[in-house]
Amino acid sequence: MKKNMYDIIMNPVISEKSTALSEKQGKYVFCVEKKANKIQIRRAVEKIFNVNVTSVNTMNYRGKRKRVRRAEGMTPSWKKAVVTLKKGQKIDFA
């Protein structure tokens, strides 16, 4: 089944660390679908933002156990992708 590019890239991860990466090294961090591979992520970012992607690095995060009073639960697991763009290109999230 072919996935829609907007289903693969869920949202950008905006934190101090990811903002510093984008300003200094041209790397952008996204939360992506867990089953997406690097090729799908590369194609989706290139189509959505109209940029050239140099490399894609992915990381899987397992959900953590959390407790609220007596109830115990888990935060959701998710996948993070760090996308490096060609030199001189930018993505504007504003």
C-alpha positions in Angstrom: 0.0 0.0 0.0 1.4 3.4 -1.0 1.5 6.0 1.8 0.6 9.6 1.5 3.7 11.9 2.2 1.7 13.7 4.8 1.1 10.4 6.7 4.9 9.7 6.8 6.0 13.2 8.2 3.8 13.8 11.2 5.3 17.0 12.7 8.6 18.8 13.3 10.3 18.3 16.7 10.9 21.8 18.0 13.3 21.9 20.9 16.5 23.8 21.9 18.6 21.0 20.5 16.8 20.7 17.2 16.7 24.4 16.7 20.5 24.6 17.3 21.0 21.8 14.8 19.0 23.5 12.1 20.7 26.9 12.5 24.3 25.6 12.6 24.4 22.4 10.6 21.3 22.4 8.3 19.7 19.4 10.0 16.0 19.2 10.7 14.2 16.9 13.1 10.8 15.3 12.4 8.5 12.9 14.2 7.7 10.3 11.5 5.5 7.2 11.2 7.0 4.2 12.9 7.0 1.9 9.8 8.5 4.5 7.4 11.9 3.8 6.1 14.7 6.3 5.2 13.8 6.4 1.5 10.2 7.2 2.1 11.2 9.9 4.6 13.6 11.4 2.1 11.0 11.5 -0.7 8.3 13.0 1.6 10.6 15.8 2.9 11.8 16.6 -0.7 8.2 16.8 -2.0 6.6 18.7 0.9 9.4 21.3 1.4 10.9 21.4 -2.1 14.5 20.9 -0.9 17.3 18.4 -1.6 18.0 15.9 1.2 21.6 14.7 1.7 21.0 12.1 4.4 18.4 10.7 6.8 19.1 9.3 10.2 16.4 7.6 12.2 15.9 6.7 15.8 13.2 4.6 17.5 12.0 5.8 21.0 10.2 3.4 23.3 7.3 4.7 25.4 8.1 5.3 29.1 6.0 4.1 32.0 4.1 6.9 33.7 1.9 6.8 36.8 -0.9 9.1 37.8 -2.0 8.3 41.3 -2.9 4.6 41.3 -3.3 4.3 37.5 -0.2 3.2 35.6 0.2 3.7 31.8 2.7 4.2 29.0 3.6 7.2 26.8 3.4 6.3 23.1 6.4 5.0 21.2 7.6 7.1 18.3 10.2 7.4 15.6 12.5 10.4 15.1 14.2 11.4 11.8 17.1 13.8 11.5 17.2 15.1 7.9 20.3 16.8 6.5 19.7 19.2 3.7 22.0 20.3 0.8 24.3 23.2 1.8 22.6 26.6 1.5 19.0 25.2 1.7 16.5 25.9 4.6 13.1 24.9 5.8 10.9 27.6 7.2 8.3 26.3 9.6 6.6 29.8 10.2 
